[in-house]
């Protein structure tokens, strides 16, 4: 099969012929139709910040030559102990090295694709959608009638978060670039702020920071006295070792000493949130916003487009 591989961190991405993955008893082989591109892919391609290497991805060189986590496609084969899926099922979720014609995944990291969602939309849904869902519902404990502020509302996670916060019954304010304001309004934000022109005015019950550069004190000033801040990530600050994750660490250290809840998020694929995401997409409460697609061979160009900060929503590779 054809797959995107790199020999070392920071090496050029190449399309090579490699063996189709072998699956275990609880694993599923997916014939890939689309795979989402997000900041996590860039981190794994470059090995930066260095902390991710110590998280199990390989200290000196990547454990997996392939790239990609988001996936949508058709089940090609299942292991002997797989019970929920069978060959021919259209699925989406999180897999291993999904920038390829075939990829494997655990059964619990996949769900059936809703009929009303395309393979491209579904292929870009899992990683960012689960981060938004777990950030707002589980970490943020967002409830109907509350006010939610989404920073980075026009990006990969933010475009899901705006829709989800509205679906949960919140009044949503989105902060984004001027070029993405119309998109954020269309996703359901009641108020939209151009971050280059003005600062958000007011306080919010839940803030989801999906990649901004605001300091922790600045974020706390935007919270109600008992509000919740959830920092999903950032591409700014922290140096080569931590990059934006340093704010998450400082939020956790400060949290015991304030009435506000200050927390970070490392989202994980699991059956329940993945099924909730599937149901919300099936109900058209959440529909992945696709900026543009690239063919598999142009994975490097897709990542360059992502890092330039242009995408409104998600990028997907088509296979």
Helices and strands as residue ranges (DSSP letters): E 2-5, E 14-17, E 27-37, H 39-46, H 51-52, I 53-57, E 70-78, E 90-94, E 102-106, G 107-109, E 110-112, H 119-123, H 126-133, I 134-139, E 147-151, H 156-167, E 171-176, G 178-180, H 181-186, E 191-194, E 204-209, H 216-221, E 223-231, H 239-242, H 245-255, E 261-264, H 271-282, E 290-295, G 296-298, H 299-307, E 314-318
